[in-house]
Amino acid sequence: MAITPLETDYLVIGGGAMGMAFTDVILSETDADLIIVDQNAKPGGHWNHAYPFVTLHQPSSFYGVSSRELSRGQLDQVGLNKGMGDLASGQEVLAYYEQVMNHTFLPSGRVRFFPMCRYLGDGRFEHVLSGEVFEVKARRKTVDATHLKTSVPSTHTPKFEVSPDAWFMPPNDLPKIDRKPDGFLIIGAGKTAIDTVLWLLEHHVDPDDIQWIMPRDAWLLDRRNTQTGPDFFFDTIGAQARQFEAIANSTSLEDMFDRLEACGYFLRLDPDVRPSMFHGATVSQREVEELRRVRNVIRKGRVKTITADRVILDEGEIAITPDTVLVDCAARAVTNDAIVPVFQGDRLVLQMVRSYQPVFSAAFIAHIEAAYEDEAEQNRLCAVVPLPNHDTDYIRFTAAYMMNQYNWSQIPELRAWLRENRLDGFSKLLSEIGPEDTEKTALLQSMRQTAPAAVAKLFEYMQALDDPAQATG
């Protein structure tokens, strides 16, 4: 079959959240044209495969692309998120990305979208249905928007053996159940498992009919501390201030986590079990209270094998029946194989440059691509914030973010861009402080005074983690 040649300024591999956020800024800040290639039929990446009851776990107000609002601009009035900014459902997010593509990107005449296409490397991609092969000459750069691999239960392969006789399913299939099972067994400790347990409880499942396999307990973030409205200033900015103070005043790693919990920055499900995992999952305090209704939490390591009548774990086994529903929530939402420079000559690799915010990160990287030419400076401003997994990863994660934030704050142009970009979420809160806001001004001054000591303490802890012998003398 003949190869169809194409030419563009930017070839974007992946039409998910980060690819869309990057494209949006390049489209608005340059005259470049772009080709987006994605294996799905619609833009939105993993949202095409998400379970039907998924929602964002942080406010919609700073998710999506810079140029189009996703949030309804209102606080939820009912439910476990009551009183806080609305959380778009998976269906709303998917529809939003389709609107962005069809009403902003494609009408511009500078974006071409190739869905249902498999990227082959070296500028080549193949249409899954027709077999047609395209070869793209990218005049400026090829953008890898797939480096942060997003895994969802419906598409990932479990790392354990599952008997065909077991009633095993991803959370996507839960709404299809048409009879009462003997019980539910939730596998996994992350945000997907949290969502699944909450959905079951919402649908009147007796908490005693739920067993929850939790290989590792997690430190969780309080959603109230992520709100962007001015009424939440002392929650959101106050949480940052309390975080810096807790780190700066801590005397050990354990003491630091204790202080972060005591000041309200971290939450955990069981006050008697110390978390060893941190993925940045965000919950409300009402959700934590609801989750604590499930008392049968199994902490015997990871699943190794599932048969029709038992689940074998690292440290024991659980008896089940063929009518027990086993829900696979073990897929880790976002992973990356290695940290690499964002800017690499004619290649650009999208990664996180701010903690908890992949779409902001992609938009920011696009702005740096558009506004700065020196690659060393581009990579300095876009130092990668590593994805956390273990509890101690919080240290590197937070130190990298704080260093980036400091570097950005030294450049007036970047301060202005952050203040005006809706995906930033927080700079506008700070910019609206007036001279009469003495309490807010005092809080900011406290943050500025505490931040250097917090960064120094984080680097001290990183050194101790890298060289335990030196840390113990």
N, C-alpha and C positions, 0 to 999 in steps of 0.2 A: 504494500500500500504506500502511496506517495506521502511524503511529509509536507505538511502545510506550514510555510514560514510565516512568522509574525514578528513584529517589532514594537517595542514600547520603551518607556523610560524606566519604569519599575515593574518587575515581575514579582507579584506577591503570592507566595505559596501558602495557602490556607485562608479561607474566608470565614474563620471563626472570630471571636470577640477581639483578639489582638490584631488580626489582619484587617478587620473592619475599622478599628480605631486608628491604626496607622494610616490606612488609605484616606480616611476622612480628613486628617490634618494635612497630608501631602496635597490633597485636592484643593483645600482652602488656602494654603499658604504658598503654593507654587503653581506654575503653569504646566506641570508634568502630566503625562498620561500613564495609566496603570492597567495591567492585566492581573486579575485575581483568578487563581485556579483552586478549586476545591472538589473533594471527592463526594460531597453531599449534593443533593438536588437543590437545596436552598442555602443561602448564607446563614451563618449562626454557629457553625462548627458543632461542638458537642451538644448544643441545645436541641439539635435535630434528634438526639437519641435519649434525652433526659427522661426520667420517670415523670408521670403526669402530675404529681402533686409537688414537684420541686418549685421552690421560689428562690430568689436572691436571698442571701443571708445578711447582706448589708443594704442600706437604703438605695432605691432605684435612682435617686438624685445624682449619684456619681457613677453610674454604670452606662455602658453603651458607647456612643461616639460623641465627640465634642459638639458637633453642630446640631444635634437633635435631642431634645429632652425625652427621657423615658418615663420619669416619675409623673404621677398624676398631680403632684404638688399638694398632697394632703396627708394628714396623719391617719393611721388606721384607727377606727372607732370600736372595733370588736376584735376578739381573738387574743392570741398570746403575744401579738405585736402591738397591742392597743397603746395608743398615745405616742407612737413613733412613726417615722417616715415609711411610706408604703413600700412593700417588697413585691416587685413584679413576678408573676408566675412564669414558668418556663414557656407556656404558650404565648404569653405577652411578649417575652423577650424575642422569641422566634419571629413573631409577627412584626415586631419593631425592626429587626434586622432586614426583613424583606422590604419594609417600607423605606429604610435607608437606601437599600440597593435600588429599588424601583423608582423612588421619588427624588433621590439626591445624586447617587453615583452615576447610574446609567444615563439620566437626562443631561448630565454635564457634557456628554460626548467624549469624556476623557478617561472613562473607566469601561473596560470590557470584562465581563464575568463568564468564566467557563466552569459551570457546575458539572457534576458527574464525571470528573476527570481525575485521573491518577497521575501524580507527578513522578517522572521517571529519572530525574536528575539531569544536570547539564542543560537546563533550559527546555527540556522535552517533557511533554505530557500527553497522555492518551485518553481519549473519551471512552468511558467504560462500556457504553452501549453500542457505539458505532465502530469502535476500534480505530478511529481516525487519530493520527499522531500529529502533534504540532511541535514546532521548534521555535523558541522565542529568542530573539536578540534583545537583551536588556541594555539600553544605552547608558543607564546610570547604575542600577543595582538590582540584584535578586534579593528578595526579602524573605527570610525563613520565618514564617509565623507559626511553625509547628514544633519548634524546639522544646517549648514547654508542653509536654505531651499530656493531654487531658484524657482521663480514663473514666468511663461511666459503666455502671454494672451491666447494662444491656449489651455492651460491646466487648467487655474485657473477658479474658479467660481466667477462671479461678486457678490459684496455685496449689489446689488440693484436689484429690480424687473424689468424684461424686458418682454414686451408684445411680443407674437409670431408674431404679425403683424408688428413689427418694423424691419427695415432693419439693423440688428445689427450683427457685425462680429468682430473677432480679426484681427489684421493687416495682418495675414497670408493670408487672403482671398481677400485682396485688388487687387492683380494682376489678380484675376479671374473675376472682374467686366467687363461686356461686353456691357454696355450702360451708357450714361451720367446720373448721378443722379441729383437731385435738389441741392444737396450740400453735404458737409462732416462735421460731428460733431465729433471732437476728444475728448475723455474722458480720462483725466489724464495729469499730469504735469511733468512726469519723462522722462528718456532717451528714452523709447519706444515711447512716444508721440512725442518727438523731432524728432526721426527717421521717424515717420509716416508723420509728417508735411513736413519734408524735401523731402521725397519720392513723396508726392503729388505735391509739387512745382516743383520738377525735371521733373515730368510727365505732366507739363503744366496746372495743375489745377489753375484757377484764385484764388489768395489769398483771394479775397472777397467772394469766394464760400466755404471758410473754416471757421468754428466756432470752437473755442478751449476752452473747459471747463477746467479751471485751478484752482482747489481748493486751492492750495498754490503755490506761486512763489518760485523758487529754486535758491540758490547760485550755480553757475556752475564753473567748472575748465577750464582754458585755456589750450587746448591741446599742444600748443607750449611749455609750461612749463614742458611737460612730455617726451620730446625727449631725446634719449640716445646718439646721435652722438656728437663727439667733437665740431662740428660747433655750437651746441646749448648749450654749457656749460653755457654761461651767461644768457640764458633763463631758463634752468632747475635748475642749482645750484643757479643762481641768484634769481629765484623765491623762493627757500627755504630761502635764506638769507633775502629777502624782507619780507617774511612771519614772520620770527623770529623778525625782526625789528618792523614790524607793531604791533605784539602782545606785545612786550616788552614796546613800547612807548605809548600804548593805555591807556586811562583813564577810560574807561567803556566798557561794552559789545558792545554797539552801536558804539562807537568810534572805537573799534577793527575791526568790520566788515567794517566800512567806510574806514579804513586804508588799510585793505586787498583788498578791491575793488580798491582803489586809486593806490596801488602799482602793480596792474595787477595780483594778485593771484586769485581773484574771478571775475567772470562775472555775469551779470544778463540780462534777456531779456528786461525788462521794467525799465528804470532808475527812473520812478516815483512810482514804487511799490516795497516796501521793502520785500525781500524774508523772509520766515519763515521755509523753508525746505532746507535740505542739504543731498543729497544722494551720492555725489561724482561724478555726471555725468560730463563728459568731452566733450567739444565742441571746435571747432575752431572759431575764430572771424568772419570768412566768414559765418559760419553756423548761428551765432547770427544775423548777418546782414540779412540773408535770412529769418530767423524765424520772424524777426520784420516786414516783409511784411504782415504777418497775423495780421490784426487790430482788428478782432472781437474776442477778448479774454474775456471769461465770468468768472467772479470771484464772484460766488454766492454759494460757498460751494460745497459739494459733491453731486453726483447724488443719489436720493432716489428711483425714479420710472421712467421707460420709457414706454410710450404708443405709439400708432401709430401716434399720432399728437402732443405730447408734452413730454418734459423732465422736471421732477419735481426735483428741487434742494433744498438744505437746506434753501436757502434764496430767492426762487423765482422759476420761470419756464420759459421754452423756447418753442416756437411753432416750430414744425417741420412738414414735410409731410411724407407720407409712402415711398416717393422716396428720403428721406434723408438717407445717409449712416452714421451710428453711429459706430465709431471704438473704441473698448474697449482697452485702453492702461493703465488701472488702476492697473494692477498687479504690485506689488512691486518686483523688480528683485531679491533681496536677503534679507532674514530676518532670525533672530534666536530668538527662544522663550526665551532663558536665556543664560547668560554667565556662563560657568562652567569651571573648570580647564581643561586644555588640556590633561594632564597626570593624569590618575586615575587608578593606579595599572595595571591590565591586560586590561584596556580599554583606548583608545586614541580618543579624540574628536577634529577633525580638526576645527580650527577657525582662524580668522585673527590675525596675530601678527605684521603686517605692514599695514598702511593705504593704501587703494585703491588696494591692491595686494593680492587677495586670493590664486592665484597659487604659488606665491613666498612664502606665509605663509605656505602652505602645504609642499613645498619642504624644507623650513627651519625647520619645525617641524620634518620632517623625518631625517634631519641631526642631530638634537639634540637627537632624539631617538637612532640613530646609534652611536653617539660619546660620549654621557653622560649617566651615570647610576643612579645618585642620583635624585629621583623624585622631591624633593624640588628645586634643581638647574634647572632641566628641566622646571619646571613651572615658575621659576623666569625668565629664558631666553625666555620663551614663554608666557609672560603675554598677555592676550587677549586685542586686540584693539576693542572696541565695535563698532558695525555698527551704522552709524549715520542715523537719521531721521529728527528731528527738527534742526533748525539752531544752537541752542546752543549745540547740540551733537557734533558739530565740536570741542568744547573745550576738552571734555573727550577723544575723538577720537585722537586729536593731541597730548595731554599730554601723553597718553599711548604709542603712537608711538615714541615720543621723548625719553621717559624713556627707552623703549626697545632698541632704537638705541644707547643710551649712554651705556647701559649694554653690548651690543654686542661689542662696540668699545674698551672696556677694556680687551678683550680676543684676543690675537694675532691669535689663531687658527680660531676664528670666522671671524676676519677681513680678513684673507686670503681666507676663504671659500666664503665670500660675494664678494670679488674681482673677484673670478674665476667663480662664478655662474651666468649664463647669465640671469636668471630671476630677479636678483637683479637690473640690469638696470643702476644703478648710481655709485656704488662703483668704477667700472673701470674708469669712468670719473675722479674721484678724484685721483685715483692711478697713472694716467698718467701725472699728473702735474709735470713739471720739475722745477729746480731752476731758470731757465730763465723766467718762467711764473709769473712775479711779480704781475700782475693784478689779476690773478686767486688766487695766494697765499694770497693776501690781502683780497679777498672776503672770502676765507675760514677762515682766522683769524677773520674777522668781525663776521662770523657765530658763531665761537667758543665763542667769547666774548658776543654775544647777546643771545645765546641759554639759559643759566641759568636764565637770567631775563625773557625770554619768558615763560619758564616752571613755574617759580614762579608766573607770572601773570595769567597763565592758572589755576593754583591751587587756586589762589585768586578768580577767577571767578567761579570755581567749588564750592568753599565754599559758595559764595554768592548765587548760584543757589540752593544749598542744604539747606541753612538757610537764606532766604530773610530778615527775621527780623534783624538778626545780620548785614547783609550788609547795611541796612538802618539806623542802629544805634538805 
